[in-house]
C-alpha cells in the first residue's frame, strides 16, 4: 500500500510529526538545503551574469545520498507534501525539492505550520498550497547578491591586504564596530559638576539634586562655577511643591528573534548562536513522558502577533492563576521592516509551564523556555502601577528636586520580575511651605564619557534598528566576524561579566579598505535599502532580474577600480631565508593565526611557527645537546618550549620547564602498598596518587566541602 510522503527539514522534527500522522504517512528529512549555487562558471560565482543572472545549482556533496533516497521514496508515494520551514529559506528548499523530485511546481503540495504540535500539523495538511515563487525569487536574489559581493570582495581583499573575507552584511556589522571604536578614540573628555543637597528628615536622608538656577537648567563646567552657586545658598530651604501622581509601566511585547537574542544575552549570558541552537530544540520537539511535542512556535520571527486562540487560553490561565485584575489587553506592534509571516515566539501550550516540563529539559533549555514563557504571559497581563512623588526645594533662586516611587500593584511583574528589576524609593512626608535647615550640600566633579563599545545584545539591537540583515542571520554574522579575526569579544576588566566587541588591526584595515573603495555599497543605508528591495521582490512588487542588473552595473565597476587603485599590503619579511629554496621567509595570516612561510608559496610549501623569542635577559641560556648551537624559545599549540636555532637541520626540542618531581606524602597506597605522592596534572592542578603509576592508577579523592 502506497504511503503519503511528508518532507521536513529537521530529522528530529520528522520523528515527532510521523507520530502525529500515523501509519498512512512516511515523514522524512531533507536535513536542510539539498543544493546551493555552484562554484564554477565565470569567476566561480555559480551565476551566469551575462545571461540574466541565471543561477547554476548543484546538489551539496553531503546531500547526494539524501536526494537519492528522497527520489526513491517519491516514486512510490501516494502524495508528496513539502513541509520545510515557514520562511523564505524554507520556501526555497521546497522549490529545490520539487525540482529534484520532478514535481509539478503548480501542484498543491506545499504545507506550512508555525509550531510542531499535532493540531497545527493536521490543520496544515488540510490546507496545502502551491510554492510561493515570489518568496523563492526573493531568497534566490539574496543568495546571488551574497555570492557576488562575497566572492568578489573576498578575492580582492585576499590579494590586496590578506583579509579572509567580506560580505554584504558582515562587512556592515564590522563597520559599526570599527566606527564605534573610532568614536571612542576620538572622544574629547569634558569636565562638568553637579550639586547635591542631602536632606535629613525623620532620621532618613534624602538626596536632592540641583535642577534649576534662576529658572534655567544648570550647566556647571568647572569647580569655580560650582563654588559660585554654593556661595549663594542660604541656610534655609523651602518646600515649594509636593506632587504625587500615578504611573503605569506596561509589559514588554512577546519575543521576536532579535529581542530573544538580546534578552538571552543580557539576562542568561547566552550568546546569539547558542540561543538559536537551544530555541531550535525547543521548537522541533521534546519528549514529555512519551509524547513528543514542540514547546515553542517557530523561533525565526520578526512579528509580535499572537494567535486569537492562544490569547484566549492565556487570558483564562492568567485569571485562574492570579485573578481577574491581572488580565491585560492584547497588544501588538510590528515595525515597517517586519514580514509578519509568523506569530511571535511563544509557548505552544499555556499549560506547559516551565516547572511542569523541567524534568524533560536540559538546564539551558529550561532557562530559555522559562524566559519565553514568562515574557509571553507577562505581555498579556495588566500594567504595574506606581505612586510617584516629586518634591521641589527652593533656596535663593536655586531649585533642588528629589523623587521616589512605590509600587501599588505588581501587575505583569508577578511573572516577569526575575528578568526586570524595579527600583523603589520612599520619601518621608513633606508639605508645601515647609522650611528645612538640616541640609548638607556638596559638589561633585564628573567627566563626560565616550559611547560604550558594542556588547552582543547592543550590536543585535543596532542591526535590527538599522534594518541590516535579518534577525535569523545575526548569530551567523557575529560568529563570522569573530572567526575571520576581525573582532574579539572581551571583558573590559577581570571582574566584569560583560564582554564587548573590539576590532583587531586586520579588522580595522579591512573596514578602512572597504569604506574607501566601496562607500556606496558597504554602508548602513544601502544595506538596509537592499533588505527593503528583497521584501518587495517577496511581495511581487519589483522584478528580481531588473534589480540584480541595477545592482551589478553599479557594483562591478567599483571592484575593477579597486583592483587598480587599492595598494597591496606587502608581506612582512623576518630577515631569514627559506632553508628549502632560499626565498625570503614572511609572516602570513592563517586559519589558526599568524605563521611563517616562504614568500614563494605555493611553489614552496615551507612553514614554521611564527611565535619564537630569544631568552630574556638574565634567563637561562641553553645550548642544543645534539649540535651545540644556541636554543631559542618557540610557542606551540601546547605552550612554549626550547628548540634548536639550526632547525630544520637539527630538530631537537626540550621542555621549557622541567617537570615538577612528585612529593612524597608519607601515606601508603591501599591498592598496591607503594607510597602515595603529590603530583601536578596537565591542567595545572595538584592531586595525590600512587607512585607506582602507570601500573597502579589509584588516586586519593579529597572530601568535598559541604555547602553552607
N, C-alpha and C positions, 0 to 999 in steps of 0.2 A: 504494500500500500504506500502510495506516494505521500510525503510529508510537506508541510509548508516550511519554507526556509526563511529564517529571520537573521539578518546580518547586522551585528552591532560592532562598535569599535573595540571595546574592552573585553578581555577573556573573563574577568571576574563578573562583569555585568551579564555576559551570556549565560552563565550558570544560574544566576538569580532569575533572569527572565524566563529561561526554559522551565523552571519550576512553576512559574505563574501560568504558562500556556498549556502545559500538559503534553500528552503523547502524540498529538497531531502536529506538533511543531518541533523543528530542529533549529536551535539557536546557536550560531557560531560567531566568531570574532574575526574582523579583518586586522586586528591589532594596530589600529590607527591608519595612517595613509599607506596605500599599497603602491603608489607611484609618485614620482616627482619630476621636475624638469631635468633633462639630461645634462651632461657636461660636455657635449660635443657640439659641432656646428661652429659658426663664426664666433671666435673668441671664447669658445667653450661655454657660451651663455645658455645653450639649450633653448634658444629663442631665435626664430628666423626674423630678424629685424627688418630685412628687406621685403618680407612677404607678410605685411600687416601684423607683425609680431606673433606669427604662428608658433605656439609652444611645441616643443619636442619632448614628449613624455617617455619615461622609461620606468619599468617596474623596479622597485627597490630590490637590491640583491637579497636582503634578508626576508623579502616577501614573496619570492618566486614560488616557493613551495606552498605558501598560504594561498596564493592566487590559483595554483593548480588544484588544490583541494576544494576551493570555493567553486571553481568551474565544474569540477566533478559532481559536487553536491547540487549545483544549479541545474545540471542536465536531468537529474531525477526528481526535481522538486515539483510539487503541485502549483504552488505560488511562491513568489520571492518578494520579501519585504526588506527594504533598505532602511535600517534604523540607526544610522550613525548620529552623532550628537547634534542637538538643535541649534547650530550656528553656521557661519559661512564655511568654516573648515569642514564641518560635518556634511554640509550640502555638497561640497566639492568631493569629499570621499565617496558619497553616494553616487555622484556622477561618474567618478573613475570606476567604481564597482560596476555600474550599469554598462559602461563601455567594455570593460574586460570580460564581463559575463554575457556580452552581446544581448543586453536587454533593450527594449524599446524605451527611448527617452520620454515618450509621451504616456508610458504605462503608469497606472495609478499604483505605484509600488513603494512610494516614499512615506514613511511614518515617523512622527516625532513625538517625544514625550519629555517633559521637563523634570520628572522625578522618577526614580526606579521603584515604583510601587505597583502592585497588581492592578488597582483601578485605573491608574494613569496609562499603563501599557495596554490594557484591554480597550480603553477608550481610543487610544491611538490606532489600534488595529481596525476599529470601526470607521475611521476617518482617514484613509490613505489619500495621498495626493501625488501629483507629478513633481518631478525635481524642479526646483525653482532656479531656472537658468540665470536670472539676474544675480542671485546670490553667488552662483558658481562663477560668473564673469567677474564679479567684484573680488572674490578670493583669488581667481586666476590673475587678475590685473595686479593685485597686491604682490603675489608671488613673482610675477615678471618684473615689477618695479624693484623689489628686493634683490632679485638676481642681477639685474643690470647695474643698479647702484652698488651693490655689494661686491660683485666681481670686478667691475671696472675700477672702483676706488681702491679696493684691496690690492689689486695688482700694481696700481700706481704707487701706493704707499709702501708696499713691499720693496719695490725697485728703488724708490727715491729716499725713503727715510727709515726703512727696516721695520715699519709697523706691521702688525699681523693682519689687521682687517679694518674695514669701515662698513657702515651700514646706514640705511635710510633713517632708522630710529635710534640705533645705538650711538651713532655719532652726535645726534642732537642731545641725548642724555648725557654724554661725555661733555658736550659744550656747556650744559647747565652747571655741571660740577666745576669745570675749569673757570667759567665766568664767575662763579661764586668765590672761588679761591682768589681770583684777581681782585674782586671787590674787597676781600679781607686784607690782601697785601697792600692795596692802595688806600685803605681806610685811614683817615686822619682823625685821631682821637681828640675830642674836645672836652674841656672841663665844664662842669656845672654843679650847682649847690642846691640843696633843699633845706627847708627849715621845718622842724617838728616841735610840737608842744605836747608834753607828757602831762595829762590832766589826772590828778588823783582825786577820786570821789568814792565815798563809801568803801574805802580801803581797796578800791580797784583802780588800776592805772589804765587810762585810755590814751592811745596815741592819736594825735591830730596832725594834719599837715597843712602848711600854708598853701591856700588855693588862689587867693587874690590879694593884690596890693593896689589900693585906690581904684578898685573895680576892674583891674586887668590881671590876666594870668601872669604870674611872676616868671621872669627869665633871669636867673641869677648865675652869672658867668664866672665869678671868682669870689674869693673869700672877702675881699673888700666890700663888694656889693652885698654880701650876706650880712656883714657887720653893720652896714648902714641900716638894714631892716631891723636887726636885733636891737640897735641903739634907740629906735623909735618906739619900741614896745614898752608899755607901762605894766604896772603890777597887776591890774585888774583886767579880766576877760569877761565879756558879756555874751550870754547865750542869745543870739538873735533869731534863731529858728530851730524848731524840732519837727521834722517832717517824717511821718510814718505812712507807709503805703505798701500795699500788697504787690507781690511779684510772683510771676509763674515761670517755671522752667519746663519747656516742652521736651518730651523724649526725642531721641535721635531716630531717624528713619532706619528701616531694616538694611541689612548689609547688601552692598554691591561688591563686585570683585575687588575694586580698588579700596573701598573703605574696610573690607575684611582684612586685606593685606596690611593696611595701615594700623588698624586696631590690634591685630595679632602681633605686629612688630613692637608696638609700644606697651601693650598690656601683657602679652605672653612671651615676649622676647623670641618670637618665631619669625624667621626670615620669610620673604615672599615665596621663594622656591619651596620651602618646607610647608608653608601654609597651603599652597595649592596641591601639594602631594597628599597631605593629610585630608584636605577637603575632597579630593578625588575619591579617596577610600570611603569617606562618609557618604558620598553621592552614589557610588557604584553598588554599595550594599554591605550590610553587616549581618552576620548570623545571630539572631536574637533568640537563642534557645531552640533552634530547629527551624525557625522561619527567617529566611534572608530577605532583608528589605533595605532600600536606600533611606538613610536618615535625613538627608538634606536635599533640596532641589538643586538644579544644575548650578555649579559653582562659577561659571563664567557668565556674568550678567552685569549690565550697567543700568538696570532698572530697579526702582524701589517699589514696584507694584506688587500687591499681594492678591491672590485669588479671593473671590467673594466667599467661596466655601470655607477656605482656611480662616478668613477674618471672622466668619460666624462662629466657627468652632473655637477659635482662640478667645473671642469675647465671652463665650459661655464658660470657658475654662477660667478666665480671669475673675468673672463674677462668682463662680463657685469657690475658688481658692482664696480670694482677697475681699470680695464684697462688691456690690454694685457701684459704689462711688469710685472704685479703681478702674472701671472700664472707660477708656478714652475713645476719641473719634479716629476713624481711619484716615490717614494722610498719605499722600504720595507726591513726589516731586522728582521729575526727570529733567536733566539738562538737555540742551538742544543737540548735543552730540550723542545722546542715548539712543540705541537701536530699539529698546523696549521689546526685544524679541522674547524675553523670558520674564518670569517673576524675579523678585529679589531672592537672595539666598536665605532660605528659611527651613525650619524643620518640616518634614513631610507629614508628620502626625503630631499634633499638640500634646497627645497623651504619652508620647515617648520622651518623658522628662529625662534630664541628664542623669539623675540618680537611678532611674529605672533601667537605663541602658548601660550604666557604668561598668557592670561586670563583664560586658562583651566588648569593651573598647580598650585600646592601649591608652597610656597616660596622655599622649599628645592628642589622640582622637577625642578623648573625654574633655580635655581643656578647650579645644577648639569648638566642639559641639556645644559645650556649656555656654560659651560666649555667643554663638549663633542663636541658640535657643533663648537666652536672656535678652539679647538685642531685639529679637523678633517680638517676643511677648511684651517687652517694655514699650516698643513702638506703638502698641495698641492700647496702652494704659493712659490714665489721666496724668496731667502735668503735676509736678511737685509745686507746692505753694510756700512762699516765704513772707515773713513780715520784715520789711527793710526800714531801718531808722537812720536818718541822716541829721547830724547835729552841727550847727554852724556857730563858731565863736568869733567875736569881733574885738580888735584891740587897735585903736588909733589908725583906722583905715586898712588894717590887715585882717583878712578872714582866714580862719582855720576850720577844717572840716574833719569829721570822724563819722564812720558809718558801721553799722552792724546788721546782721540778718539772722533770723531764727526760722527754722523750718516748722511750718504749722501742719503740713500734710505731705507725707512722703511720696505719694503717687507712684510713678514708674520706678523710682529709686528702690522700691520694695524688692525688685528683682535685679536691678542694674547697679546697685551701689558698689558692688565689688569692682566694677570697671570704671566707675565715675565718682570721684571724691567730691563731697560737698563741704564747703567751708562755712562755719558758723561762728559768729562773734556777737555776744550780747553786750549791750551798753547799759550802764547804770541810768537811773531816771534823771533826765534833765528837764528844766522848764524854761520857757521863753522869759527873758529879762533877768534870769539868774546871773549873779556876778560870781566869778571864780577867781581865786587868788593862788590856789595851790597848783601852779602850772610851771613846769620846768621846761625851758626852751633850749633846743640845741640845733646846731647847724651840721650838715653832713655833706662831705665832698663826694662827687661822683665823676665818672668819665664815660662818655658815650662809647658803646661797644660795636664792633663790626658785626655784620649779619653772621648768623651761625652757619657752619657747614651743613650739608645735607645729611640727615640720617636716612635710612632706607625708607621709613614711613614718609618723611618730608619729601623725598625725591619722587615717590609714587604719587603723592598728592599734587606735586608740581606738574608731573607728566599728565595727570588727569585734567587738572585745571587748564592746562595749555593745549589740551586735545592732541597730545603726542602719542601715537601708537594706540593700542587697545589695552584695557586692564588685563586681559588674558595673556598679554605678551610682556608685562612689566617684569615678572620673575626672570624670564629668559634674558631680557635686556640687561638687568642688573648682574646676572650671572656672567654674561658675555664680556662686559667691560672689565670685570674683575679677572676673568680667565685670560684676557688679552694683555693683562699687565698695565692697563691704562689707569686704573684706580685701585686703592686699597680701602678696606673698611676697618678703621682703627678706633680704639678708645683714646680720648683726649688725655686722660690721666689713668694711673694704675688703679685707683679706687673707683673710677667711673664705670658704670654698666653700659652706657650708651656708646654706640660706635658711629663714626662719621666717615663719609667718603672723602678721601684725599687723593688728588690726581698725582700720578707718577710723572717723572721727567718725560718719559715716552708718551704718556697721555697728553701732556701739555703740548709737546711737539706735534702730535697727531692733530689735536684740535686747532692749533695755530695754522698748520698747513691747510687743513680743510676750510677754515674760516677765511683764509687769504685767497684761495683759488676757487672755492665753491660757495661764496657768500649767498648766492641766490637760491641755493638748493639746501645746504646744511644750515638751516636756521629754523627757529621755532615756528614762525608764521607759515612758511612754505610747507613744513611737515604737517602742521595742523590742517591747512587747506587741502593737502593731499588726502588726509583722512576723510574730510568732508566730501571730496570728489568720489572716493570709494563708496561712501554711503549713497551718493546719488546714483552711482552705477548699480548698486544693490537695489535701489528703488526704481530702476529703469528710466531715470531722468536724463542721463547722458550716455553717450556711446563710448564704450571702453577703448576701442581701437583709435578713435579720434583723440581721446585723452592721452593714450600712450605716444602717439605721434607728436602731440603738443609737448609732452614732457621730454621725449628723446631729442627733438630738434633744439631744445634749449640746453639739455644736459651734455650731449656728446661733444659739442664744440668746447665746452669748459674742460672736459677731460683731455682733449687733444692739445689745448692751450697749456694745461698744467704739465703735460709731458715735456713741452718745450721750455717752460719757464721755471718750474719748481726745481730748486737746486738739489743735487744729490748729496745725501749725508755720507761723507767718507767714512769707511771702516777705520776704527781706531787701531793703529799698529802698536804692538807691545815691545818692539825693538829686538825681536828674536826671529830667526829663520826657521822654516819648516824642516824638520830632520829628514823628511821623505823626498821633497822636491826642491827645497831651497827657497821657496817663496816666503813672503812676509807672513808672520802669524798675526791675526787680527782678532778683535773681540766681536762676537755676534750675539744676537738675542735668539734664544731657542725656546722650546716648549717649556723647559724646566728652569729658565733663567739664562744668564749670560754664560758663554763658554768661549774657549779659544779654538780657532780653526785656521786652516790655511787659506790665504787670500785667493788661491787658485781653485777653490771649491766651485763646481762639483768634479773638476778634473782630478783634484787631490782631496781625499777624504780624511786627512789627518786632523784630529781634535784632541784637546786636553782640557782639564779643569781650569776655569778662569781664576778661581779663588786661591791664589798662592801668596804667601807672605814670608818675609825673612824673619828670623828670630828677633824679638825685641831686645833693646839694649839691656844688658845685664842678665838676659835669659841664657840658658844653657846652649852652647854651640855644639852641634853634633856632626861627626863625620860618618860617612857611609861605611858600615862594617865590611862591605864587599869590595868597594873600589877606592875608598879613602877620600872621595870628593865631598864637599860640604853638602849637608842635607838642608832642605827647606821645608816650611810648613805648608801643607795643602789642606783644603777643606773639601771633604767628600760628602756624600749623602748621609753618612753616619757621624759626621763631625770632623775636626782637624786631625792630621797625622803627619809624621815625618816622612818625606820622600826624597830620594836621591836627586840632586840637581842635574845629574847626567842622564835623566830619563829622556828617551826610551832605551838608550844603550844599557842603562842599569835600572832595573825596575824594583829595587829594594825599597820597602816601606817598613816603618817602625811605629808602634803606637805613641802618641804624643805624651800620654801619661802612663806610667807603669800601673798595672792593676794592683789595687789595694790587697794586701795579704790578709787572709782570713784571721780573725782574732779568736783565740780560744776562750770559751765561756766557763770551763770547769765542770760542765754538765756532760752526761753521757747519753748517747742515742738509745732510746728504748727499743729500737728495732734490731740494731746490729752491735751495740755496745761500744762503738767508736765515739770519740769526743765530738761534742757539738761546737760549731764555730759560728761567728758572726760574719756575714758576707754582704757585699754590695751588689744589688741586682742591676740588670741592664737598664732599668728605669730610674736608677739613682737612689732607690730606697734600700734600707738595710733589713736583713732578716736573719734568723738563726736556723741553720741546717746542719746536716751531718757532714763531717769532714771526709767521709768515705764516698761522697758523691763522685762519679755518677752511678757507682754500684748500689748505693743506698740513697733513696730520694726523700728521706724523712725531712719535713720542715716543721718547726715548732710554731704553732699558732698562738698569737698573742690574744689574751682575753679582750673582748670588746668592752669599751666603756659604756656604762648604762646611761641612757638619756635622762636628763633631769626633767 
